[in-house]
């Protein structure tokens, strides 16, 4: 395409002197060895050739940004020729970064070109903006100059004064064409939430190619606690050649690449099937191996005398503080225990079954099929077919079902249906790294961080009228007790717990946590609304007189029964393992949504299971119902549920 070039030098500080005369050869060798020991694993994982490591250390220590010596940014004006046919025009529109009329390219400007074998051919790219998604809007509003810089970098034209909500929305939508991500390997769950960053104006101008000339990788330099992007060539380049990278690096499957490149290269997947049947048996076998879980040998159920006092070994403080039943006593010796009630997951059930088959546990082999969100969705399809059951929001595994999701999203878009979705990590609680969006680009890019599912966001939830706020979202937590798999024996605790949003619900302000989420008990600065179940029921029935809670709860319990029936129907690793010494406590979080009755006569409240939690936080249960753990242990380990606050479901 004819282009009107206007080369710009990549703006960088002047390069530092090459070499470090202050270091002796021995000191230099020691510094390189220390650098390799500290950062070698990350550099190898990113594919950075070792020939660059020495110069990389120098550039990091001295903050050498010398890309300006080698590269320039070229602004390209796309010109539509009169002779260009319709097909060519359409093809041009589908080129990467079609944007507006202008686009940018990075080219080699060094007179001698660039040699991949040159140890100096590795470059630091600075990051213009680093954030976690939930803080992005706040940073655009509060960091001086950030919104203006991002709008310019992204080529966003806007009218009116800055900052403005309109400009913020445009940047927050467009940023998914520029974002890159990394994750800290250590720290708290909050600190391990993926970080997203946008490279500076130089890095962000590097375009996509299926046959790239360069590679990039994020790099965290520990001594300075600073993140950069590293840029290095994959081949020799002559003067004037373009610097490109592969935006779908590492993915070979053409269909997956097509989906991953959608933010830059429009594609139509309407004809691709959105059906998601249950994965094959090999999928579950691979999960078992990945979890390093060893299945137990077959054992006979253990019979303890009816007056036996069980020795309990536990690392859960709530159990230590609240289990007071005379048939249970605590021991600090794991080897002496009759019951191991552990907070963390067992892995080697085989060894336990061989050496201590009489020891009772608080978990089942393969229970991750319930407690990990992608497994929950795939197992639930046994009850509802490829679309899933009515009691689970439509869910896709972004790692394995990306094309099906893209097709489903585009079909809904074409039909004018609601397209709000919620992205969740497979295995994090407390709404960490969970995002609500209508942006297909955002969902596709989230796949690049931690493993995630995407579920249909409940656009018509049943609301609860809070007098102090208005109609808000709420969710309900039930505690279920699994006594055995074969036969299936399942109980539910008679008390349930409620969580409320703090702002009136509406399908807007999707990054407003207090409007769209209900988990408020982990932030001391956020109001936590407490309503007990016995207060909630009459108030709910007052607000919805056509829906007595007993009937609503019957539908909820039916969903629980169906879930556990399908989860226990197949042998491990396709289902929960029938291990006679296992027992378990799970918390099931759910919401209610409005749906049409099957007969078309009016509307109904449809339970929507959100997640199943292993070893849930029972602080509220213990505080308001001191007999909670006595009831749990009596039901699970004494087989005496009759005087406990539990109801048998199966």
Secondary structure, 3 states (H helix, E strand, C coil): CCCCCEEEECCCCCCCCCCCCCCCHHHHHHHHHHHHHHHHHHHHHHCCCHHHHHHHHHHHHHCCCCHHHHEEEEEEECCCCCCCCHHHHHHHHCCCCCCCCEEEEEEECCCCCECCCCCCCEEEECEEEEECHHHHHHHHHHCCCHHHHHHHHCCCCCCCCCCCHHHHHHHHHHHHHCEEEECCCCCCCCCCCCEEEEECHHHHCCEECCCCCEEEEEEEECCCCEEEEEEEECCCECCCCEEEECCCCCCCCHHHHHHHCCCCCCCCCCCCCCCCCCCCHHHHHHHHHHCCCECCCCCCCCCCCCCCCEEEEECCHHHHHHCCCCCEEECCCHHHCCEEECCCCCCEHHHHHHHCCCCEECCCCCCHHHHCHHHHHHHHHHHHHHHCCCCECCEEECCCCHHHHHHHHHHHHHHCCCCCEEEEECCCCCCCCCEEECCHHHHHHHCCCCCEEEEECCCCECCEEECCCEEECEEEEEEEEEEECCCCEEEEECCCEEEECCCCCCCCCCCCHHHHCCCCCCCCCCCCCCCCHHHHHHHHHHHCCCCCHHHHHHHHHHHHHHHHHHHCCCCCCCCCCCCCCCCEEEEEEEEEEEEECCCCCCEEEEEEEEEEEECCCCHHHHHHCCCHHHHHHHHHHCCCCCCCCEEECC
